[in-house]
Amino acid sequence: MDISVIIVSWNVSQYLERCLESLATAPARRSVEIIVVDNASSDGSAEMVKSHFPNVKLIRSDKNLGFAGANNVAIRQSHGRYVSLVNPDVEVLPGCMDALADFLDQNPTVGNVGPRVLNPDLTMQSTCRRFPTLWNNFCMATGLATAFKNSQLFAGEHMFYFHHDRTLPVDVLVGCLWMMRREALESVGVLDEDFFMYGEDLDWCWRSWKTGWKVVFFPGAEAVHHRGGSSTAQPIRCAVAQQKSILHYWSKHQSTGATLGIRIISVCHHVLRYMFGMVSAFLCASKSAQNNLRMQASKACLQTLLSSSLPHKA
């Protein structure tokens, strides 16, 4: 088996169907197995896969294992030389899988490669990031990254200054569509299941580089990412999950002092967002619902930041 395509789904039946259709409409020339892990969906996702895509291997979980946990279940049951993790809100464009596999064939030191990712209107989506530092998180929290998107100094973690027009080794690839070498998975390890949702891509890329495997952006393959999927249905829950993942990453890979620093920066960020939401709601009543949601998310994240204890380092 050349490629194992793994898709983890939770209550995104329409997105999942389009994703699977994109893989079936223009199949790869290589041997491919497709594995869908349904994380206890209640919207008929599993039934849709079973009835419309009988050649897809369906794994039905009786509980939500999280993104990392569900992917690991499928990874352990997969057989491909290359393992491609694909979000259910992605449409894989023709030739994408073959191009990524060809690239790995030709570059044996690369452990993970990702394609150029487009928005639904075919504009570019930024998927390349730098490892987080106190400085680039300060830039994001204070708005410097937004004001100076094209500056490498102030851009934050997101590489908005990179035009995604050439092959480039990068610190982190956003995990909406990856293709990993089996040997890299074996040496780096599977996804960290302590990242229930968000952050597992950052953590795996960090471990990949530390283990000696390169992470590379390759524009010779393309996909469309609709963004959102299940996360848009529960924005406050997802914001809190993302905040917890940030804290877990820093406590896992950085010093106690640095972890305290990121906590302080995050508190300041959410305080500013909350205050901005209040001012915006006062000045523009038509956006009150959007501002209220932003304020609720920041309040929930602040509660998480202030209530969780600082982990002890060994």
N, C-alpha and C positions, 0 to 999 in steps of 0.2 A: 504494500500500500504506500503510495507516494504522499498523499495529503489527507490529514484528518481535520475536517472543519467542525468546530465546536461552537454551538450557539446556546447560550443560557437565556431563558425567557421567563418573565413573570408578568402576566396580565397585559401582554402587548400583542394580541392575536393578529391584528391587522398588519402591524409592522413585521411580525415574524413571517406571515404569509408572503409578503412582498420580498423579504430577504430570501426565503427559500425559493421563490419563483425566479429571482435573479440568478441563483446558482443553477437552477434547472434549465432556464431558457438558453443560457450560453455555457454549457458545461465545459469544464477543463478537459484538456486532452490527456492529462495524467489520470491515474487511478485515484479516486477520491471517495472517502466515506464521510457522511454528514451525520453528526450526533447532536440532537437537541435535548437539553436538560430542562424540563419544565419544573419551576420552583413553586409547586403547589398553586398554580394559577386557578382563578375562579371564573375566567372569561371564555372557557372552551378552547384555549390554545392547544392543549394536548389532543383533544378530539379532532381539531382541525388538522394537525400534523398527521395523525393516524389515518384520516380519511382522504386527505388531499396529497400527501407525500408518503406513500407506503414504503418507499425505498430508504427513507430517513430512519435512522435508529433513534427511537424515542425512549428517554429515561424519565420516568415520572417520579418526582420526589413528593412524599406526603407532608413535607414542611419546606419552608423557605430556607435554603442552605446558604443564602447569600451568593454574591457573584463569584467570589474566589472559591468557596466550598463546592458550588455546583460545577464550575469548570474543572476542579480537581477530580471530581467523580468521573467526568467524561475523559479527562486526560488519562486516567489510569485504565480506562477501558478502550482507549484508542490504539490504532496500529500503524499510523502513518510515520514515515521518516520525518515529515514536517507536520507541525500542529498549528493550525490557524484558529485563533480565537476571534469570533465575529459577533459583534453586538446585534441583537435582533432588529434594531432600527437602522441597519446598514443595508444598502443595495450594492451587491458586488458587480462591478461592471465587467463586460466580456474581456477575457484574457488576464484578469487580475491575478487569479490564483497561479496560473502558469508562469506569469512574469515574476512573481515573488519566489516561486520555487526555483525558477531558472537562476535568479539572483543568488539564492542560497547555494545552489550547485556550483556557481562560479566563484563564490566567496566563502571559503571554508572557515574563516575566523569570525564570521558574523553569526551570532546566536539568535538574533531577532531582527526582522525587517518589517517595515510598514509602508503602505502605499501613500500616494497623494490622495487626500480626502476632500471631497467637494460638498458644499451645501446643496440643498435641493434645487436652488436656482443656478447651480453650477459655478458659483463663486468659490474661492479658496477657503478651506477651513484649516486653521492652524492646529497642527497635531504634534509639533516638535517643541520640546520644553527643555529648560535647564534644571539641574537639581536645585531644590529650594535652599536658599541661604537666608540669614536674618536680613541682609541688605535687600535682596530682591523681594522678599515678603514685606519689608518696610515700604518699598516703592509701590507695591500693589495696595497696601493698606492706606497709604496717604494720597493715592491718586496720581502719583508721579508716573506710574506705568501706563495709565490711561492717557495722560497728557503728552507723554513722549514714547509712543508705541514703537517708533522706528529707531530708538536709541538703545544700543546694547547695554549701556550703563544703567538706564532707568526702566528698562522694559519688563522687569519682573521675571517670573518663571517662563512665561509664554514668549516664544521666539517670533513675535509679530514682525520683527525686522527682517526675518528670513523669508524669502519669496517662494520657498518650496519648489524651486525650479531646477534643482540639481541634487545628485546623490550626496548625502552628508551623514557621517557618524554624529549622533546626537546623544545627549544624556538620557533623555526620556522620550518615548513615543506614547502618545495617548492611546489607551488600549481598546479603541473601538474596532480595530482590525489589525491583528498581528499575525505574523507567521514565524514560528520558532523552530529551531533545529532540535530534533529529539535529543541529540547528545548534549545540547545546552541545557535542556530541561532536566536531564539526568544529573548534570553537575551543579546547576544553580538551584534546582529543586522546584517544586510546584508553587502555586500562589500561596501567600500567607493568608490563612483563613481568619486571622484576627482582624483583617480588613474585610468587614462584612460587605461593605459597599463603598467604592472609591478608594484610591490610594494603592491598590494592589499592583497596578501597572508601574507606578513610581518605585515601589519597593522592589519589584522583580527586576526592573532595569538597573537599579542600584546594585543589586546582588549580581546581576549579569556582568556588569563592568568589573566588579570586584573579583569575580571568578575568572575574568580574562576573555569574556565573550563580548563582541561589539554589538551595539544597537544602531541600526542604520535606517535612515529615511531614503526611500527609493521612489522617484516620481514616474518611473516607467510602468507603474501599475496604479489603477485608480478605482475608487469606490465613492458612493454617495452616502453621507451620514445625515439622517434626519434629526438627530439630537432630541433628547427628551425621553421618548418611550415611556417607561414606567415611572421615571423620576418626576415628570410633570404632574402626575396625579397627586403626589404627596410631597410638595416642595419643602415644607418645614421639616418633615422627617428626614428628607434627603440632605437638607442643609446641616442638620445635626450629625447625620452619619458622616458627612464630609468633614466636619469639624473634628469629630472623634478620630477619623483616619489621619488627619494632619497631626494630631497629638501623638497617635500611635507611631507614625513614621519617625517623628523627631525623637521620641523616647527610645525607639529601637536603634536608631543609627547615629544619634548625636549626643552630646554631653548633657548633663543635668542643667548646666548654665544656659546652653543653647536652647534646650527645651523650655526653660523658664522664659527665655527671651521671646520665643515664638508665641508663647501663651500671652505675654504682655502685648505683643504686636497685634495678636488676634483680638484681644479684648478692646484695644483702641480702635481697631477696624470696625468692630460691630457697634461700638458706642457711636462712632461717626456715622455709620449707616443708619442707625436708629434715629439720630438727631436729624440727619438729612431727610429721612422719611417723614418726620414730623413737620419740618419746614415745607417740604414739597406738598404734603397733604393740605397744609394751610393755604399755600399759594395756588394750588391747582386741584380743585375739588373733583374734577373729572378723572383724576388718577388716584383717587383716595383708596380704591380697592387694591391697586397694585402696590401703593406705598404701605398700606396696612399689612399686606402679606410680607413685604420686605422687612417691616418692623417686627413682625411676629417671628420671622426666621432669625433675625439678629438677636432678639430677646432670648429665644430658645438656645442659640449658640452661646450666648453670654452665660446662661444658666449652666450649660455644660462645662464651659471654661472655668467658672468660679466654683463649681461643686466637685469636679473631679480632682483627685489628689495627684500631686507630682510624683511620678514613679521613681523608685530608688534604683540607682545604678550599682551594679556589682563592683 
